[in-house]
Structure formats: structure tokens, C-alpha cells
Amino acid sequence: MDAFVERERYTGSRRHDRAELDAVRALRPRLRALWGASEDEAVDLVNAMLREGRALPQLVRHDEWEYHLHATDAEEPLDVRLMVEFAMAMVDVIRLQGLDRLRVCAAPDCSDVLVDLSKNRSRRFCESGCGNRQNVAAYRARKASGAS
């Protein structure tokens, strides 16, 4: 988790303990529920997260970052900050009617989620190599059927 927080440049308090990790992991089902939710269901889920996190959006500037939006106090636990930031991002997804861009990887052996940001809304696979594996499997299947 430290690598994720570092890579994504999350600021604020950290406990670095098992309880913090468990709280972050407990967010997964709540966030995943948005994939496949109707617009009204998504709004209810997002609003609940914003209320629970006591979101109070404000512009801040810190470190090398120019002004950007924070919606929680820096001293809130990491799971609360993650939840509220995710909910704030989903506000724009819902407002822009982009829920159909939230997908589950089309590979039969993968359940990762993705956000399709392609112009033609055609992305089907996550970034874990599933698309490449599926293309290789299809190629091998074509070669095998042509060789028979």
C-alpha cells in the first residue's frame, strides 16, 4: 500500500498499521458497487460516501502541486480520504453521463475493473495484460484450426 500511496502522491496522515490496511481494503466492495450501478444507485452510493467522509471541497496548494481540490482534512484516516476522493471523481462521471465507461475486464479469467477513456468507448480489457493474452489465444486458436 505504501507504494500505491507514494505513486499516487496521497498526502495527509498515515498510521502504517494493519488496521489502516484493513480499512482501505474494506473500501473495495463499496467502490466496486459503482461498476454496474444505475445512475440513481450510483448517486445514492456517492452521496453516502461524501456524507460519511464529511466532504468539504476546498482548493489547496502544497508541495509542488498547484491549486487542486481536496475534500477532506489532511488528518482524516487514509481510507476516508481515498473514499471521498473516489466519490468526488464519481461526481463528474455521473454528471457527464459516463457510467457506461465503467467496465469489468472482458477476459474470462479476470474480474479487474477499468474506466474506458477511449474516444470510441471500445476498451474491453484491463491493463494487466489480459488483452494481449486474449489476442494471443485467439491467434493460436486460428492457427490450430487452419492447420487441421
Secondary structure as GFF3:
##gff-version 3
##sequence-region A 1 148
A	DSSP	alpha_helix	2	8	.	.	.	ID=ss1
A	DSSP	alpha_helix	18	32	.	.	.	ID=ss2
A	DSSP	alpha_helix	39	52	.	.	.	ID=ss3
A	DSSP	beta_strand	58	60	.	.	.	ID=ss4
A	DSSP	beta_strand	68	70	.	.	.	ID=ss5
A	DSSP	alpha_helix	78	95	.	.	.	ID=ss6
A	DSSP	three_ten_helix	99	101	.	.	.	ID=ss7
A	DSSP	beta_strand	102	104	.	.	.	ID=ss8
A	DSSP	beta_strand	113	115	.	.	.	ID=ss9
A	DSSP	alpha_helix	130	147	.	.	.	ID=ss10
###
